[in-house]
Amino acid sequence: MDGFDQPSFNAQMGLRGIPERNVRRMNATMNEGLRNPQIIKRRAAPGSIPFRSMPEEFTALMRAHRQRWQALVRSSGLQPE
């Protein structure tokens, strides 16, 4: 579709209610791993680009995606079967 771009991405998520300190610790560990040259090289082989972020950034990204897709589905007139 002209003008349509939807990159895929992978993310680590957990259940709501995980203590903030645990979220921060897991995030720091993941971000540290994504700085490792061997991991960067392995992820780049299939075309992935390692992207480090903070939980707040990911939350904002997910909200933006949800709003975009909700608007697209509503404007399409699609209905669940």
matplotlib code that plots the C-alpha trace (Angstrom):
import matplotlib.pyplot as plt

x = [0.0, 1.3, 2.5, 2.1, 5.1, 4.8, 8.1, 8.0, 9.7, 10.3, 10.0, 10.1, 6.9, 5.6, 2.4, 0.9, 1.9, 5.6, 7.4, 9.0, 12.4, 12.2, 11.1, 14.0, 16.5, 15.3, 15.4, 18.9, 20.0, 18.4, 19.9, 23.3, 23.1, 22.1, 25.4, 27.4, 29.1, 28.4, 24.7, 24.5, 26.3, 24.0, 20.8, 22.0, 22.5, 18.7, 18.2, 17.4, 18.5, 19.0, 17.2, 17.6, 14.9, 13.3, 9.9, 8.3, 9.5, 8.1, 4.8, 4.6, 5.4, 2.7, 0.1, 1.0, 0.7, -2.7, -4.1, -2.9, -4.4, -7.6, -8.1, -7.3, -9.7, -12.5, -12.0, -12.0, -15.5, -14.3, -16.4, -15.6, -17.3]
y = [0.0, 3.4, 5.4, 2.5, 1.4, -1.0, -2.3, -5.3, -5.4, -7.8, -6.8, -8.3, -7.8, -8.9, -9.1, -5.9, -5.4, -6.5, -4.3, -1.2, -2.2, -5.5, -3.9, -1.5, -4.3, -6.4, -3.4, -2.5, -6.1, -6.3, -2.9, -4.0, -7.1, -5.1, -3.2, -6.5, -6.6, -10.3, -9.9, -6.9, -9.0, -12.0, -9.9, -8.0, -11.2, -11.7, -7.9, -6.9, -3.7, -3.9, -0.9, -0.1, 1.9, 2.6, 1.2, 4.7, 4.9, 1.4, 2.3, 5.4, 3.4, 0.8, 3.6, 5.2, 1.9, 1.1, 4.5, 4.2, 0.7, 1.6, 4.6, 2.5, -0.3, 2.2, 4.0, 0.8, -0.2, -3.7, -5.6, -8.7, -11.9]
z = [0.0, -0.9, 2.1, 4.5, 6.6, 9.5, 10.8, 13.0, 16.4, 19.3, 22.9, 26.3, 28.3, 31.6, 33.5, 35.0, 38.6, 38.4, 41.0, 39.4, 40.8, 39.0, 35.7, 35.9, 36.7, 33.8, 31.5, 32.5, 31.9, 28.5, 27.5, 28.7, 26.6, 23.5, 23.8, 23.5, 20.0, 19.6, 20.3, 17.9, 15.2, 15.7, 15.7, 12.6, 10.5, 9.9, 9.5, 13.1, 14.5, 18.3, 19.9, 23.6, 25.4, 28.7, 29.9, 29.5, 25.8, 25.1, 26.7, 24.6, 21.4, 22.2, 22.8, 19.5, 17.7, 19.3, 18.4, 14.9, 14.4, 16.1, 13.8, 10.8, 11.7, 12.5, 9.3, 7.3, 8.6, 9.4, 11.9, 13.9, 12.8]

ax = plt.figure().add_subplot(projection="3d")
ax.plot(x, y, z, "-o")
ax.set_aspect("equal")
plt.show()
